[in-house]
Amino acid sequence: MNFLDVRTIIFSHIITDCVCTVVIAILWIQNRKRFAGTSYWLIDFIFQTAAVFLVILRGSIPDWISMVLANTMVVTGALSGYIGLTLFVGKKSTQIHNYILLAVFVAIHSYFLFIQPNLSVRNLNLSFALLIVCSQCVWLMLGRVEHGLLRITRGVGLVFSFYCMVSIFRIFVIWDGPHPINDFFKSESYDNLLLLLYQYLFIMLTFTLVLMVNKRLLMDIQIEEDKFSKAFRSSPYAVTLTRLSDGKIFEVNDGFVKSTGYSYNESVGHTTLDLNVWVSLDERNVVFNELSKGNRITGREFKFQKKSGEIMTGLFSAEIIVINEQKCVLSSISDITERKQAEIEILKAKQASESANLAKSEFLAGMSHEIRTPMNAIVNMSRLLLDTNLDSEQSDYAYTIQASSNILLSLINDILDFSKIEAGKMDLEIIDFNLSKIIEEVVKILWLKAEEKGLKLIYEIEKNLHIYLRGDPARLRQILINLVNNSIKFTNKGTVKIHLDRDKETETHLTIRFSITDTGIGIPKDRIDRMFKPFSQADTSTTRKYGGTGLGLSISKKLVEMMNGVIGVESKEGYGSTFWFTAVFEKGDVIISEQVEAVDQELFFTPELIPLKPIRILLVEDNLFNQQVSLALLKKFKLSADIANNGKEAIEILEKRLYDLVLMDVEMPEMDGIEATKIIRQSNSENQNVLIIAMTANVLKGSRERYIEAGMNGYIAKPVNPIELLSVINSNFSISFIQHNSSKQPPFNYEEDPTSIFDREEFMSCIGGDEELLEQFLKRLTQHISEAIENIKTAIKINNIDAVILNAHSLKGMAANAFAFKLKNAAYEIEKAGREKRTDKINELMTILEQEFKKFCAVI
């Protein structure tokens, strides 16, 4: 006879299960981010509660739901709880055997419900399944966890031990004798007892899980407190804990005691005002107000006073924290007094270094001016002297003077370049240029030196390499001349070869690899590393034997790096060397590069010019020798100038007479060129906007900007290069010069004369009488002229007048270069017709041009 109705037990079971599930849900909400596994516990409790609901509905719903599904949910929930426990204690465990257990349980339960109904077997199946799962929970909670966690997990382990005992008891009772009644609601007393036991165990499990989580929370809090305490005590900073309400300190660390000099007992119970820690009370109030608003303070620099009265600089940080429901301020001070002192010393050293660099720059500027002033006279007077009628002995002397002055100027330039680079005062120019022309110029400049030593100087450019670039051709030329000259210097026989190929290429930029290979003496392996260091050569005897400053490679390295490239050398002693470098350039426009090239050719190779109209020039120069040099150079171009000895005289002269151009020295007595220029620009005279070009020996970075800012239009470096001077004049006075019709440049309609087609003798004198060079030059020249003629024809067909003008202009320069006067004049007429838009005449002139080209090819 049942001592308690099963329906009442089931009803109470539902109530307690629901309450327990709500408790576990709250536990999950509060701790799901802190502890892993709580979500699996919630699944377990939901499944157990749902299973009880399904049991109550037995007879009203299909048996596979009320029996198979209900009992499957009981076992699945138990497995979910086990998985949650493994995650909570951090123990990895494979669950394959449990998945197999669940599958076997479902299969047995279904078989003995639908195929061969047997309540006893189903109860045994459920009891064995729960026993296996609960045994795993016991082993996990009591046997697998670390000793420190055992006091936390012990209660849950004991509850699962009771689960195991109840399951074993149920198995024995079922095994002892079969129960033929197959109606759950007519179960015997032991079944009701089991239901009550499971209900109590469910409540106990809920209680122990909550207790376990709370203990774990307390343990974690203790761990965090220990960590905080250790960090607080061991921190090298001065750390304090202060109540926000009254500002009293209730905890300080050893760092505070060490930094401030106040003992622990002297600090605790007092405010920072009592201790007089803050140097500025205003700063303290600002900090207090910000903290009161809930703001955090990080790394603020303040002054603090120690117990001894010594002032220290500290980085202050603070924030509000809550301890025992009371707002407190956690603050720290990092003593940076020594660091601040070091920063002051570094700043002083930096200022001293900058002053030294400024003095160095001023010294270099002064030395540049003082050295270049006499050099201007030596270089240009020797150049002008060589243009006069001299006998052979006088020519030798003049050539020796010019060669020596060029060497000296090269040495000066090396030293100045190195100093500018070291001081960060070197800038790269970005202009369009033709790479092949740069290489040809380098070969042309160094060819004679190689020839004197019996060396072959050759170059090779990779096929289809984009040669129209934007960058600094002058500095690229300087690097190549340094490296090639170096190879020639250390090569006694054989060949020096320049090779160019593409390293990397994008749509807008091109990285080119330059290699200079020689068959010279080579470099010892242990001395290669020093090659690019300043004032260094492979051997100390090298300077004595071969000369040089030891700066060329160092300057080249710096320039290469400014071009975003790298430089290196490969060498074997006795077998020669290969110096290589890379440089990055923008891809340039073909048309623009050709225009630049054509203008350069015309300026350089025009042997004699006369002005189309008078140009009134005022030369402002205090040095007598420089006056003579400048007047001589201008005289060569059929120009003259008035003289002013300083800026003050220049202003007086400009007030009385109108000028087109002022060539202004910068450093002069009484009034320098910059001050004079400013006064001229501010005056109300007719010369207020006169073209002013500085002629200066100061070529350091920033000089040009200083001159432009003063009101100058440009500058020319001393020693003055005649071509550069002519270029400046020509570019500022449109169509200022025309070719003088000398005997070597007959007019277009003269009688046939071989020298008018090609003056071989004149050209040979220009290249030193070298037949081989003449042959190479003419071969390339005819090819370029032929291409130019074809380009003009194509441009005529598509009616592109600009292209006609451009190619005719380029052809004119090439013809002048070769002393092919009739060919040059024919090209000039086409260019002129193009500029005048006389397209009808161009075809007629093209016939003449092609005839002259045929004559030129025949004569050469």
GUDOKE-347783 format. One record per residue (C-alpha): residue in three letters; x, y, z. Coordinates in steps of 0.1 Angstrom, whole numbers, plus 5000, padded with zeros to 4 digits. Example, Ala and Ser with C-alpha at 12.3 -4.5 7.8 and 13.67 -1.06 7.14 Angstrom:
# GUDOKE-347783
ALA512349555078
SER513749895071
//
This chain:
# GUDOKE-347783
MET500050005000
ASN501450344990
PHE502150575020
LEU502050884997
ASP500150924964
VAL502450934934
ARG500451214918
THR501151444948
ILE504851354946
ILE504951434909
PHE503251764915
SER505751864942
HIS508451744919
ILE507351984892
ILE507252274917
THR510752214931
ASP512252144896
CYS510852474883
VAL512252664913
CYS515652494910
THR515752574873
VAL514952944880
VAL517852944906
ILE520252794881
ALA519153044854
ILE519953334877
LEU523253174885
TRP523953144847
ILE523053504840
GLN525353634867
ASN528353414859
ARG528153304823
LYS531053534813
ARG533153454843
PHE532853074845
ALA532552824816
GLY530052544818
THR527152724835
SER525052714803
TYR525252334802
TRP523952324838
LEU520952534827
ILE520352294799
ASP520452004824
PHE517852154847
ILE515552254818
PHE515651904804
GLN514951744838
THR511951974844
ALA510651914809
ALA510951534814
VAL508651554845
PHE506051744825
LEU506051474798
VAL505651204825
ILE502551384838
LEU501051384803
ARG501451004800
GLY498350854784
SER497451184768
ILE500351194745
PRO502150924724
ASP504250674745
TRP507450764725
ILE507151114738
SER506051044774
MET508450754779
VAL511350744754
LEU511751114749
ALA511151194786
ASN513750944799
THR516151044770
MET515851404782
VAL516751284818
VAL519951114806
THR520851394781
GLY520351644809
ALA522651454831
LEU525351434804
SER524951804798
GLY525551864835
TYR528651654834
ILE530051844804
GLY529352174823
LEU531252044853
THR534351954832
LEU534352304817
PHE533952464851
VAL536952294866
GLY538952324834
LYS539351954826
LYS539251844790
SER537551514784
THR536351324754
GLN532651264753
ILE532450994726
HIS531650714751
ASN528850924765
TYR527350984731
ILE527550604725
LEU525850554759
LEU523050784750
ALA522450614716
VAL522450264733
PHE520050394760
VAL517550524734
ALA517750204714
ILE517049974744
HIS514350194757
SER512550204724
TYR512849824719
PHE511349744753
LEU508549994749
PHE507349914713
ILE508549574704
GLN508749384736
PRO507149604764
ASN508949554797
LEU508849814825
SER511549644846
VAL514049644817
ARG513250014810
ASN513850104846
LEU517049904847
ASN518150084815
LEU517450424830
SER519150334863
PHE522350204847
ALA522550514824
LEU522250754853
LEU524650544874
ILE527350574846
VAL526950944842
CYS526751014880
SER529850804886
GLN531751014861
CYS530651324880
VAL531851184913
TRP535251094899
LEU535551444883
MET534451634915
LEU536451424940
GLY539251264921
ARG540451474891
VAL540451834905
GLU543451994921
HIS543751984958
GLY543052364960
LEU539752314942
LEU538652004962
ARG537052204990
ILE534952384965
THR533852084944
ARG533451834973
GLY529751914980
VAL528751854944
GLY530751534943
LEU528951404975
VAL525551474959
PHE526451274929
SER527651004952
PHE524050984966
TYR522750984931
CYS524850674924
MET523650504957
VAL520050564948
SER520650424913
ILE522350114927
PHE519450064952
ARG516950094924
ILE518849844903
PHE518849584932
VAL515149634939
ILE514249584902
TRP516649294899
ASP515249124931
GLY511849064915
PRO509849174885
HIS506949414888
PRO504149324864
ILE502249654868
ASN503049864837
ASP501150174850
PHE503450454863
PHE500650604884
LYS500050274902
SER503550224913
GLU504550074946
SER505950234977
TYR509650194968
ASP508950384935
ASN507450664954
LEU510350664977
LEU512750684948
LEU510850974934
LEU511151164967
LEU514851084969
TYR515451214934
GLN513551524943
TYR515651594974
LEU518851514955
PHE517751764928
ILE517352034955
MET520651934971
LEU522351954937
THR521052304931
PHE522152414965
THR525652264961
LEU526152414926
VAL525252764939
LEU527552704969
MET530352584946
VAL530052894924
ASN530053124954
LYS533152954969
ARG534852984935
LEU534053354934
LEU535453404969
MET538553214959
ASP539053424928
ILE538453744948
GLN541153624972
ILE543553554944
GLU542853894929
GLU543354054963
ASP546653874967
LYS547753984932
PHE546754344940
SER548454334973
LYS551654204958
ALA551554454930
PHE550754734954
ARG553554644977
SER556254564951
SER555454854927
PRO558555084923
TYR556155374921
ALA554755574951
VAL551255424954
THR548555534979
LEU544955444986
THR542955744999
ARG539355775009
LEU537556014986
SER535156135013
ASP537856295036
GLY541056255016
LYS542856055043
ILE545355795033
PHE544655445046
GLU547355255027
VAL550755325011
ASN553455104996
ASP557255085001
GLY557655294970
PHE555855584986
VAL557955555017
LYS561155544997
SER560155834973
THR558756084998
GLY560755995029
TYR557555965050
SER557155635070
TYR554155415069
ASN552855545103
GLU553555905093
SER551455865061
VAL548455655071
GLY545555855086
HIS546756185072
THR545956375040
THR548456485013
LEU547756835025
ASP548956735060
LEU552156585045
ASN552656895023
VAL553356664993
TRP551856894966
VAL554057184956
SER551057354939
LEU547757344957
ASP546057454925
GLU547257144908
ARG545956934936
ASN542557094934
VAL542357034896
VAL543156664902
PHE540556634930
ASN537856804908
GLU538556574878
LEU538456264900
SER535156384916
LYS533656394881
GLY534656034875
ASN537556114851
ARG540755914851
ILE544156084853
THR547055924834
GLY550656034833
ARG550256404843
GLU553556574852
PHE553556754885
LYS555956874911
PHE556056704945
GLN557856784978
LYS559656514998
LYS559856515036
SER563356665033
GLY561956955014
GLU563556834981
ILE561456884950
MET560856594927
THR559156574893
GLY556656294890
LEU554256144866
PHE550956124884
SER548155884877
ALA544855824896
GLU541455684894
ILE538355604915
ILE537955244927
VAL535355104951
ILE536454914982
ASN533854775006
GLU531254994989
GLN533355304996
LYS534855524969
CYS538655544972
VAL541355704951
LEU544155474938
SER547055704929
SER550655654918
ILE553655874913
SER556555784891
ASP559755974900
ILE561156114868
THR563456374883
GLU566656214870
ARG565056164836
LYS563956524834
GLN567456634843
ALA568856404816
GLU566356554791
ILE567556894800
GLU571156784795
ILE570256624762
LEU568456944751
LYS571457154761
ALA573756914741
LYS571356924712
GLN571357304713
ALA575057304715
SER575257064686
GLU572857274665
SER574957584674
ALA578057394663
ASN576257284631
LEU575157634625
ALA578757754630
LYS579957484607
SER577457584581
GLU578357944584
PHE582057854582
LEU581457644551
ALA579457924536
GLY582258164543
MET584957924531
SER582857844500
HIS582658214492
GLU586358284500
ILE587657984481
ARG585258014451
THR585958384446
PRO589558334434
MET588658004418
ASN586158194397
ALA588958404383
ILE591358114378
VAL588857874361
ASN587258134338
MET590358334330
SER592158014320
ARG589157914299
LEU589158254282
LEU592958244278
LEU592557914259
ASP590158084235
THR592958324224
ASN595858274200
LEU598558094220
ASP601657904209
SER602157544220
GLU604057624251
GLN601557884263
SER598757644255
ASP600357374276
TYR600657614305
ALA597057734302
TYR595757374299
THR597757284331
ILE596257584349
GLN592757484338
ALA593257114346
SER594657194381
SER591857434389
ASN589257184378
ILE590856924401
LEU590957174430
LEU587357274423
SER586356904423
LEU588056854457
ILE586257164471
ASN582957034458
ASP583556694474
ILE584256854508
LEU581257084505
ASP578956814493
PHE579956584522
SER579456864547
LYS575956944532
ILE574856584533
GLU576156534569
ALA574256854580
GLY571056734562
LYS571257034538
MET571356854505
ASP568156844484
LEU567556654452
GLU566056834421
ILE563156674403
ILE563256744366
ASP562756554333
PHE565856404317
ASN566956154292
LEU568855874309
SER570855764278
LYS572056124274
ILE573356124309
ILE575355804303
GLU576655954270
GLU577756264289
VAL579556054315
VAL581355854288
LYS582256174269
ILE583656344301
LEU585756044311
TRP586555894277
LEU589856094273
LYS591055984307
ALA590455624299
GLU592055664265
GLU595255804281
LYS595555484301
GLY594855264271
LEU591455154285
LYS588255084267
LEU585255274282
ILE581955124270
TYR578355124281
GLU575354904277
ILE571654984283
GLU569054704286
LYS566854684256
ASN563354854260
LEU564455024292
HIS562355334298
ILE564955614295
TYR562755924299
LEU562755984337
ARG562156244364
GLY564756294390
ASP568056474396
PRO570256414366
ALA573056624380
ARG573356414411
LEU572956094391
ARG575756214368
GLN577856294399
ILE577455934412
LEU578355774379
ILE581356004374
ASN582555914409
LEU582255544403
VAL583555534367
ASN586455764375
ASN587255544405
SER587355234382
ILE589555414356
LYS591855524384
PHE592455174397
THR592554994363
ASN595854974344
LYS594654764314
GLY591454624300
THR587954764301
VAL585654974322
LYS582054894314
ILE578855074325
HIS575754854324
LEU572054954331
ASP569154734336
ARG565754734352
ASP565454624388
LYS561754694396
GLU559054864376
THR555554994383
GLU553155204363
THR554655534377
HIS558155444389
LEU561255264377
THR564155124398
ILE567255104377
ARG570454904386
PHE573655064375
SER576854844374
ILE580354964367
THR582754674361
ASP586454704356
THR589454474352
GLY591554664377
ILE593554584409
GLY590454474429
ILE589854514466
PRO591054284494
LYS588154104511
ASP588954244545
ARG588854604533
ILE585554604513
ASP583454704543
ARG585255034547
MET584855144510
PHE581855364516
LYS582955524548
PRO584055894547
PHE587755964543
SER588455594537
GLN590055404509
ALA591055044506
ASP594555114518
THR596255414533
SER598855404505
THR596055444480
THR595755824485
ARG599455864480
LYS599555654449
TYR596255744432
GLY595156064449
GLY591656164460
THR589956274492
GLY588355944501
LEU584956114500
GLY583756024465
LEU582255684475
SER580855814507
ILE579056104489
SER577855854463
LYS576355634490
LYS574555924506
LEU573156044472
VAL572055684463
GLU570255654496
MET568555994489
MET567355834457
ASN565755544477
GLY568455304465
VAL571355094478
ILE574955074468
GLY577554794470
VAL580654644456
GLU581754294445
SER585454244441
LYS588353994440
GLU591854114446
GLY593754114413
TYR590654044392
GLY588754374392
SER585654504408
THR582054574402
PHE580454874419
TRP576754874416
PHE573855084429
THR570055124424
ALA568055434422
VAL564255504420
PHE562955754394
GLU559555864383
LYS558755774347
GLY558956094327
ASP557256224296
VAL559056164263
ILE558056504248
ILE559156704278
SER562556524280
GLU563256574243
GLN562456944247
VAL564856984276
GLU567456784256
ALA567056994225
VAL567357324243
ASP570557204261
GLN572057094228
GLU571357424211
LEU572757624240
PHE575857404243
PHE576757364207
THR576057714193
PRO579657834187
GLU578958204183
LEU575958424193
ILE575058784190
PRO572158954207
LEU569059034187
LYS568659354207
PRO570859524233
ILE570559394268
ARG571459654295
ILE573259474323
LEU574459594357
LEU577159384373
VAL577359434411
GLU580559284423
ASP583159404448
ASN586059174438
LEU588159324409
PHE589158974396
ASN585558864395
GLN584559184377
GLN587159104350
VAL585958744347
SER582358834344
LEU582959114318
ALA585158874298
LEU582358614298
LEU579758864287
LYS582058994260
LYS582258644246
PHE578558654241
LYS578759014226
LEU577359164257
SER578659434281
ALA577859554316
ASP578159854339
ILE579959804372
ALA578759874408
ASN581259784436
ASN578659714462
GLY574859714469
LYS574860074479
GLU576360184445
ALA573959954427
ILE570960124442
GLU572260474433
ILE572960364397
LEU569460194393
GLU567860524404
LYS569460704375
ARG569360454346
LEU567060174334
TYR568459814332
ASP567259484319
LEU569359254341
VAL571259284374
LEU573959024381
MET574259064419
ASP577058934441
VAL575758844476
GLU578458914501
MET579859264496
PRO581059544520
GLU578859844530
MET575759674517
ASP575359304506
GLY573259184477
ILE570359054498
GLU569759394515
ALA570259574482
THR567659354465
LYS565159414492
ILE565559794489
ILE565259774451
ARG562059574453
GLN560559824478
SER561560134458
ASN559360334434
SER561960344406
GLU561460214371
ASN563959934380
GLN561659794408
ASN560959484389
VAL564259444371
LEU565559084367
ILE568059014395
ILE570258704394
ALA572558624423
MET576158534414
THR577458364446
ALA579958124459
ASN577558024487
VAL575857704474
LEU574657554507
LYS571157434511
GLY568757714519
SER570757974500
ARG568457974470
GLU565358004492
ARG566958304510
TYR567758474477
ILE564258414463
GLU562658544496
ALA564758854493
GLY563358924458
MET565958774435
ASN564858584405
GLY567558314406
TYR571158244411
ILE574358124394
ALA577057944414
LYS580658054413
PRO582957964395
VAL580558084368
ASN579857834340
PRO579558024307
ILE576857794295
GLU574857834327
LEU575158214324
LEU574058204288
SER571157974297
VAL569858214324
ILE570058514300
ASN568458324271
SER565658184293
ASN564658524306
PHE564858724274
SER562758544248
ILE564558484214
SER567358714226
PHE570058554204
ILE570358444168
GLN573158254151
HIS575858484137
ASN576358414100
SER580158354102
SER582258174076
LYS581457844095
GLN577757914094
PRO576858024059
PRO573258134051
PHE570757894037
ASN571157984000
TYR574957983996
GLU576957803969
GLU577857433974
ASP580857393997
PRO581857054014
THR582657224047
SER579157374048
ILE577757014046
PHE580156884072
ASP583257054086
ARG585356754095
GLU588456954105
GLU586557164130
PHE584756864145
MET588056674148
SER589656954167
CYS586756944192
ILE587156574199
GLY590956574201
GLY591556424167
ASP590256084176
GLU589155904144
GLU587555614162
LEU585355844183
LEU584456034152
GLU583255714135
GLN581255614165
PHE579655954169
LEU578755984132
LYS577155644132
ARG574855724161
LEU574256074147
THR572955954113
GLN570655714130
HIS569155984153
ILE568756234124
SER567055964103
GLU564655894131
ALA563956264135
ILE563156304098
GLU560756014100
ASN559156164131
ILE558656494112
LYS557056304082
THR554656124106
ALA553756454123
ILE553056614090
LYS550656334080
ILE548656364112
ASN548956744111
ASN550656764145
ILE552557094142
ASP553857084177
ALA555656754170
VAL557056904137
ILE558457194157
LEU559856974184
ASN561556724161
ALA562956994138
HIS564357184168
SER565956864181
LEU567456784146
LYS568757144144
GLY570657094177
MET572156764165
ALA573256914132
ALA574957204150
ASN576656954172
ALA578156794141
PHE579057124124
ALA576657024096
PHE575557374089
LYS573357324058
LEU571457044075
LYS571057264106
ASN569757554086
ALA567257334068
ALA565957204101
TYR565757564114
GLU563657674084
ILE561157394091
GLU561057484128
LYS560457844119
ALA557757754094
GLY556057544120
ARG556057824145
GLU554658064119
LYS551857804111
ARG552957794074
THR552057434068
ASP552057484031
LYS555857554032
ILE556857264054
ASN556457004027
GLU558657204003
LEU561257244031
MET561156874039
THR562356794004
ILE565357024010
LEU565956864044
GLU566156514030
GLN568456634002
GLU570756794027
PHE570756474048
LYS571756264018
LYS574556504010
PHE575656484047
CYS575656104046
ALA577656114013
VAL580356354027
ILE580956174060
//
